Amino acid sequence: MSRSLKKGPYVNERIINKIKNLKQGDKTVINVWDRSCTVNPEMVGFTLGVHNGRKHVPVYVVENMVGHKLGEFAPTRKFVSHGGKKAKEQAKK
């Protein structure tokens, strides 16, 4: 469910302040625990380490990500393929 339009997007001010202190094109990774923070145009070109519950996943922010949440780019579950005879046979080929 999206946030109310009168409230606007949720953006963590501490993340924005950390980004403003860096120069454009800086390679440092900013660790972020706030997965619900919306990606702003100011974040484009920086690498954010988004926490997935176990570790920080490095996410390089591109223009197409603006408007999405940070958590969308750091999956929390790892898919382990379905087992069985057919899967083993296909893996051999």
DADA-V870424 format. One record per residue. N is the residue number from 1. RES is the residue in three letters. PSI is psi in radians with two decimals (NA if undefined). Layout:
# DADA-V870424
N_RES_PSI, N_RES_PSI
This chain:
# DADA-V870424
1_MET_2.29, 2_SER_2.82, 3_ARG_2.64, 4_SER_2.42, 5_LEU_-0.56, 6_LYS_-0.42, 7_LYS_-0.53, 8_GLY_3.07, 9_PRO_2.61, 10_TYR_2.11, 11_VAL_2.24, 12_ASN_2.10, 13_GLU_-0.54, 14_ARG_-0.64, 15_ILE_-0.76, 16_ILE_-0.72, 17_ASN_-0.68, 18_LYS_-0.67, 19_ILE_-0.68, 20_LYS_-0.49, 21_ASN_-0.30, 22_LEU_2.74, 23_LYS_2.68, 24_GLN_2.31, 25_GLY_0.08, 26_ASP_2.40, 27_LYS_0.01, 28_THR_2.52, 29_VAL_2.22, 30_ILE_2.00, 31_ASN_2.30, 32_VAL_2.29, 33_TRP_-0.21, 34_ASP_1.58, 35_ARG_-0.37, 36_SER_0.03, 37_CYS_2.36, 38_THR_2.47, 39_VAL_2.23, 40_ASN_2.83, 41_PRO_-0.42, 42_GLU_-0.36, 43_MET_-0.19, 44_VAL_2.29, 45_GLY_-0.05, 46_PHE_2.77, 47_THR_2.18, 48_LEU_2.35, 49_GLY_1.71, 50_VAL_2.24, 51_HIS_2.29, 52_ASN_0.24, 53_GLY_-0.34, 54_ARG_-0.73, 55_LYS_3.03, 56_HIS_2.13, 57_VAL_2.12, 58_PRO_2.21, 59_VAL_2.06, 60_TYR_2.09, 61_VAL_2.22, 62_VAL_2.89, 63_GLU_-0.61, 64_ASN_-0.28, 65_MET_-0.19, 66_VAL_2.26, 67_GLY_-0.28, 68_HIS_2.97, 69_LYS_2.64, 70_LEU_-0.58, 71_GLY_-0.33, 72_GLU_-0.37, 73_PHE_0.07, 74_ALA_1.60, 75_PRO_2.48, 76_THR_-0.31, 77_ARG_2.43, 78_LYS_2.19, 79_PHE_2.16, 80_VAL_2.21, 81_SER_2.70, 82_HIS_2.41, 83_GLY_-2.97, 84_GLY_3.03, 85_LYS_-0.79, 86_LYS_-0.67, 87_ALA_-0.66, 88_LYS_-0.67, 89_GLU_-0.71, 90_GLN_-0.55, 91_ALA_-0.55, 92_LYS_-0.60, 93_LYS_NA
